[in-house]
Amino acid sequence: MGAEKLIAAESEAAEQHPDTAIRPGSKVTRGHNRVKTLQVRLNDDEFATLTAAAERLGVPASTLARDLLLRELASPCESPQAVIARMRADLDALASSVA
């Protein structure tokens, strides 16, 4: 069976049985038009802070990081350097409150 036919068959099966349990190993995604990936490097403390905050909010760490970044970018009155410095200070403050 070709890939297109397999995808069509799986799609049809999913539509016919919407309450079927999701198989282990399946990746569930939200429908969205975000197609670009940004890689950000964090140290262990920064990553722990981000993931702890995300867990408290009940969202994935990537969702929280995107939300924080987009909120910062929405305030154009600051230079990019100032935004990054403020974000770093906010993360440091959050790390201190979590520890």
N, C-alpha and C positions, 0 to 999 in steps of 0.2 A: 504494500500500500504506500503510495507516495505521501510526502509530507503534507501537501495541501488537503488530500483526502482524509488523512489522519486528523488533522486539525479540525476539518469540517465535521467529522464524525464525533470527535470529543466535544465540540461546541454544541452539536445537536443533542448529545447525551446530557450535557449539563443543563441545557434548556428544558429538556423533558423531565429531568429529575433534580429540581432546584434544592431539595432538602437532603440530598445525599451528602454524607459526611465527606469532608475534604481529606484526601489521602495524605498520610505522613510524607513529608518531604516536598509537598506542594507549596509553591510560593503564591501568597495572596497579595494582590496589589490593588491599590485604589485607582480608579480611572482618572487620569489626569494627562495634561499635555506637557509635563516636564520631561524633557528628553536629554538635558545636559547634566553631567555629573561634575561636581567640584570636589577635589580631594583636599582636605584640610588636615594638617598634622597637629596633633595635640600631645602634650606630655601626659604622663600617667595621671597626675593630679587633675589636670584640666579635663581629661576624658572621664575620670571618675566623677568629677563635679557635674559634668554635663549629663552623664547617664543616671546619676542619682536624682537630679532635678527632673529628668524625663520620666523616670519611674514614678516619682511623686505625682507628676501630672498625668500619668497614664498614657504617655505618647512615646513613640520611638525617639531615640536620641537624634536621629537625622531630621525628624520633623521639628523638634525643638530647636535644633541648630539653624534650620532653614527659617523658622519663624523669627528667631532672634536676629538673624542676618537681614531678613527682609524689613523688619521693623527699623533696624538701624539705617538701612539704605533709604528708607522712606523719609528720613529727616535730613534733607540736603543742606542744611545750614552749616554743617561741620565738614572739615576736610576729611578725606579718607583716613589719614594718619590719626586724626583726633578721634574718629569713630573707632578705629582699631584699638587705640589706647584706652578709650572708655570701655569697650567691650572686654578688654583684658582685665581692667580694674574691676568690672562687674563680675567676671568669672573668678577673680581672686577673692573678692568679697563673698561670693557664693561658696567657694571652696572653704573659706574660713568658717562660714556658718554651718556647713555640713560636717566638718571635721570635729 
